[in-house]
C-alpha cells in the first residue's frame, strides 16, 4: 500500500495552501459556480465550467502537471474553508520561471489573503530553488490584481497590447516580475 502525503504550504495560523486533489472537487466546483458572475469580469474560463465532473477532470489534469513540474495548482484554505486558488499556470523549468494566477471568493476579498498566500508561495518555491523568476500578468483595468503585484514587490516590466481576450474584446495586460534568489 502506497501512502502519498499532501503537499501543504503553511501561510499563517489561519491560512494554508493545499495542492489540488480530487477530494476537493465538490468544494471547488461549488466555489466557482458561486463566484462565476464575479470571476467572469476578470477571467475567461468561468463561463466554461460545466458539471462537477468537468471540475474533477480539471483537477486530475492539474495534478498531472503538478507532478511533472509544468504547473502547480494550490487551493487557498482559510480556517479549513476553501477560499480560492493560487497557482503557477505554467512553469518554464529551464528558465526557473513561474507564471502566477490566482482568484479569491468574493466574500474573502479585501483581507490580504492573496498577498499573504503569495508571499508564502514565493518563499516556498524560491527556497527550494525551483523558481527564481515569478511573473504576474493581469489586465490593465484590473486594479486589484495590479495592486497585489505591486504590494508584493513585483516590478512592472511592460504592457502587452491587446494580449487578453475577455468578454468580447482584447484588453491590454501589464506584466510584472519578481526575481528571488535564495
C-alpha atoms as one frame of an Amber mdcrd trajectory, in Angstrom:
protein
   0.000   0.000   0.000   1.417   3.364  -1.046   0.779   6.436   1.026   1.106
   9.856  -0.515   1.493  12.932   1.595  -0.452  16.033   0.790   1.673  18.994
  -0.247   0.781  21.901   2.038   2.346  25.340   2.212   1.580  26.944   5.575
   0.842  30.662   5.407  -0.145  31.545   8.976  -2.348  30.183  11.780  -5.478
  30.686   9.656  -4.283  30.173   6.075  -2.697  27.336   4.163  -2.200  26.322
   0.562  -3.065  22.729  -0.282  -2.045  21.127  -3.546  -5.162  20.390  -5.526
  -6.619  16.956  -5.002  -9.627  15.083  -6.306 -11.234  15.056  -2.859 -11.782
  18.821  -3.155 -13.803  18.528  -6.373 -17.212  19.364  -4.924 -15.921  22.275
  -2.825 -14.001  23.789  -5.725 -16.847  23.330  -8.181 -19.332  24.959  -5.798
 -16.982  27.891  -5.146 -16.516  28.523  -8.876 -20.254  28.338  -9.535 -20.936
  30.689  -6.590 -18.414  33.212  -7.956 -18.962  32.704 -11.690 -20.517  36.114
 -12.428 -17.899  37.942 -10.369 -14.983  35.978 -11.857 -16.227  36.491 -15.409
 -15.357  40.184 -15.092 -11.670  39.195 -14.764 -11.218  35.714 -16.249 -12.450
  33.957 -19.372 -12.689  30.350 -18.141 -15.562  30.565 -15.580 -18.165  30.632
 -18.358 -16.954  27.208 -19.473 -17.228  25.498 -16.090 -19.954  22.927 -16.574
 -20.520  19.891 -14.440 -18.786  18.757 -11.290 -17.233  16.015 -13.437 -15.600
  18.737 -15.587 -14.109  20.208 -12.424 -12.849  16.775 -11.370 -11.178  16.280
 -14.760  -9.577  19.712 -14.476  -8.203  18.791 -11.042  -6.804  15.493 -12.354
  -5.140  17.314 -15.242  -3.646  19.867 -12.860  -2.386  17.084 -10.586  -0.533
  15.530 -13.523   1.023  18.886 -14.492   1.907  19.470 -10.833   3.712  16.141
 -10.572   5.619  16.808 -13.798   6.617  20.323 -12.711   4.903  22.215 -15.543
   2.218  23.871 -13.411   1.249  23.955  -9.738  -2.296  24.458  -8.508  -2.933
  25.135  -4.837  -6.222  25.717  -3.084  -6.323  28.505  -0.521  -7.932  27.437
   2.738  -8.856  29.911   5.460  -9.732  28.184   8.718 -10.293  24.958   6.735
 -12.750  26.628   4.344 -11.868  26.801   0.650 -11.441  30.467  -0.260  -9.709
  30.466  -3.656  -6.860  29.291  -5.865  -3.206  30.273  -6.240  -1.184  28.611
  -8.955   1.625  28.586 -11.400  -0.475  28.407 -14.554   2.716  27.410 -16.310
   6.335  26.839 -15.408   9.395  27.073 -17.616  11.704  24.615 -15.785  14.887
  25.533 -17.663  14.371  29.247 -17.009  13.036  28.624 -13.483  10.143  30.937
 -14.297   6.634  30.558 -12.920   3.573  32.385 -14.267   1.217  33.064 -11.384
  -2.558  33.059 -11.441  -4.993  33.498  -8.585  -8.577  34.165  -7.700 -10.432
  34.518  -4.442 -14.008  34.018  -3.352 -15.694  37.415  -3.450 -16.666  37.113
   0.240 -12.969  36.745   1.194 -11.771  39.842  -0.705 -10.066  42.765   0.993
  -8.492  40.796   3.848  -4.956  40.483   2.455  -5.376  36.754   1.840  -3.856
  36.748  -1.647  -0.857  38.832  -0.564  -0.147  36.579   2.422  -0.598  33.419
   0.363   1.546  34.794  -2.453   4.443  35.564  -0.096   4.346  32.024   1.340
   4.099  30.558  -2.181   7.085  32.555  -3.431   9.108  31.735  -0.326   8.378
  28.037  -0.704   9.437  27.766  -4.354  12.342  30.223  -4.168  13.613  28.454
  -1.060  13.591  25.118  -2.868  15.461  26.662  -5.791  12.752  25.570  -8.239
  11.586  29.038  -9.303  13.612  32.239  -9.345  11.520  34.463 -11.639   7.904
  34.946 -10.629   5.594  36.579 -13.185   2.106  38.032 -12.890   0.209  39.128
 -15.990  -3.033  40.982 -15.415  -5.349  43.211 -17.337  -4.506  46.896 -17.074
  -8.110  47.534 -15.955  -7.879  45.009 -13.085  -6.838  47.451 -10.366  -6.927
  44.860  -7.569  -4.532  42.449  -9.318  -2.191  45.269 -10.276  -2.119  46.320
  -6.609  -1.402  42.731  -5.484   1.638  42.649  -7.757   2.961  45.995  -6.578
   2.224  45.307  -2.902   4.229  42.075  -3.124   7.376  43.575  -4.604   6.785
  42.843  -8.278   8.105  45.351 -10.783   6.173  46.428 -13.848   8.170  45.279
 -16.868   5.807  46.448 -19.551   2.398  46.413 -21.123   1.312  43.800 -23.649
  -1.073  45.437 -26.104  -4.396  43.682 -26.740  -2.968  40.493 -25.214  -6.005
  39.080 -23.404  -9.378  38.281 -24.935 -12.161  38.703 -22.389 -15.867  39.387
 -22.732 -15.732  40.032 -26.455 -12.709  42.332 -26.627  -8.923  42.330 -26.467
  -7.506  44.075 -23.411  -4.011  45.282 -22.609  -2.083  43.315 -19.994   0.541
  44.512 -17.556   3.414  42.120 -16.969   5.090  42.166 -13.574   8.038  40.138
 -12.346   9.902  39.484  -9.156  13.242  37.715  -9.087  14.164  35.810  -5.949
  17.497  34.139  -5.490  17.739  32.222  -2.255
